[in-house]
Structures are given as structure tokens and as C-alpha cells.
Amino acid sequence: MSATPVPTGLLTTHVLDTARGCPASGLVIELVKIHGQERHLVKVVTTNSDGRIDEPLLAGADLASGVYELVFHAGDYLRGAGETLPDPAFLDVIPIRFGLADTNAHYHVPLLISAYGYSTYRGS
């Protein structure tokens, strides 16, 4: 009998502050798994000085196919970086919902932010 192969995939992220031209250090991110209408908090992390997380958000056996959301607390980061934001802020909490289909793939979900815009893509 052969053992079930362990998935080798990864989920990572990186946040860059495009207004300042630097990594977004100290930005809080929630990882949520979506099951229909239910939301399950998987973990809460904070970006390091390079705007990255010190280890993958999900890796190996923890990376299951399904729908996920990364919730970036951009407003708190921007205020902490000295940005004066209106009340309410135009961008405060930025949710990015995406699907993971291949548990052996590397999914990289970067975020480029400023006070009035953001972009994302599937990176490598």
C-alpha cells in the first residue's frame, strides 16, 4: 500500500507601499478560509521589514484546495506610517478573495498599496 503524497504547495504574500516606494512593514494580515457563507480564521500575521511574512501562510499538508481570503489592514498601516487619512478612510481593510486549486503549486498574492489605490496579481 502506498502512502498518500503530501502536497508541496505554498501560499505567500508580500506588501509594498507604492506611495513611499518601500516594503509595508508592520501590516496586519488575516488569512480566512471560506466555506459557503462561513468564514474560518486560519491565522493572523504581521509583515516584517521586507513587507513579507517570515514563513509561508500555508505550506505542505496545511495547503488545502478551496476559497480563501487575505484581509489586509492597510488603514492601520498607513496611519502608523504617518499618512493622514480622512474619516472614514477611502481604503481601510482590503479583502482579496481567491481560489487555490493545485495543492502542489506556489500561490503568491502580493499587494501594492497607497492611500487611494491598490493592485494585486498572482505572483511567483
C-alpha positions in Angstrom: 0.0 0.0 0.0 1.4 3.4 -1.0 1.2 6.5 1.2 -0.8 9.5 0.1 1.6 12.1 -1.2 2.0 15.2 0.9 1.1 18.4 -1.0 4.2 20.6 -1.7 2.4 23.9 -2.4 2.8 27.2 -0.7 0.8 30.3 -0.1 2.9 33.5 0.4 2.3 37.3 0.2 4.3 40.5 0.0 3.1 44.0 0.6 4.7 47.1 -0.9 3.8 50.7 -0.2 3.8 52.3 -3.6 3.4 55.9 -2.3 6.6 55.6 -0.3 8.4 53.2 -2.6 9.2 50.7 0.2 8.0 47.5 1.8 5.0 47.8 4.1 6.4 46.8 7.4 4.1 46.0 10.3 1.0 45.5 8.3 -1.5 43.0 9.9 -3.0 40.4 7.6 -5.7 37.8 8.4 -6.0 34.6 6.4 -9.5 33.3 6.2 -10.9 30.1 4.7 -14.3 30.4 3.1 -16.8 27.5 3.3 -20.0 28.7 1.5 -21.3 31.5 3.7 -19.0 30.6 6.6 -15.6 32.3 7.3 -13.0 30.5 9.3 -10.0 32.5 10.6 -6.9 30.4 9.9 -4.2 32.8 11.2 -3.2 36.4 11.8 0.3 37.6 10.8 2.3 40.8 10.5 4.6 41.8 7.7 8.4 42.0 8.5 10.8 44.8 7.5 10.7 43.5 3.9 6.9 43.6 3.7 6.8 39.7 3.8 5.8 37.1 6.3 8.6 35.1 7.9 7.2 31.8 6.7 4.6 30.7 4.2 1.0 31.4 5.2 0.2 27.8 4.2 2.5 25.0 3.2 2.5 21.3 2.5 -0.3 19.4 4.2 -1.8 22.7 5.5 -2.5 23.9 2.0 -5.9 22.6 1.1 -7.7 23.5 -2.1 -10.6 25.9 -1.6 -11.5 29.5 -1.4 -9.5 31.8 0.8 -9.3 35.5 1.7 -6.4 37.6 2.7 -7.6 40.6 4.7 -5.0 43.4 4.7 -5.3 46.1 7.4 -4.0 48.8 5.2 -5.6 51.8 7.0 -3.8 50.9 10.3 -0.5 50.5 8.5 -0.9 53.8 6.6 -1.9 55.7 9.7 1.1 54.2 11.5 3.4 55.3 8.6 2.2 58.9 9.1 -0.4 59.1 6.4 -3.2 61.5 7.2 -6.4 59.6 6.2 -10.0 61.0 6.0 -12.6 59.6 8.4 -13.6 57.1 7.1 -10.6 56.2 5.1 -11.1 55.5 1.4 -9.1 52.2 1.8 -9.0 50.8 5.3 -9.4 47.0 5.2 -8.7 45.3 1.9 -10.0 41.8 1.4 -8.7 39.7 -1.5 -10.6 36.5 -2.2 -9.0 33.8 -4.3 -9.1 30.1 -5.0 -6.4 27.5 -4.5 -6.9 24.6 -6.9 -3.5 22.9 -7.1 -2.1 21.9 -3.7 1.4 21.4 -5.3 1.6 25.0 -6.7 3.1 28.1 -5.2 0.4 30.8 -4.9 1.9 34.2 -4.2 -0.6 37.0 -3.6 1.2 40.4 -3.4 -0.4 43.7 -2.6 0.7 47.1 -3.8 -0.9 49.8 -1.7 -1.3 53.5 -1.3 -4.0 55.5 0.5 -6.2 55.7 -2.6 -5.4 52.6 -4.6 -4.2 49.0 -4.6 -3.4 46.2 -7.0 -2.7 42.5 -6.8 -1.9 39.6 -9.0 -0.8 36.0 -8.8 2.9 36.3 -8.5 5.6 33.7 -8.3 
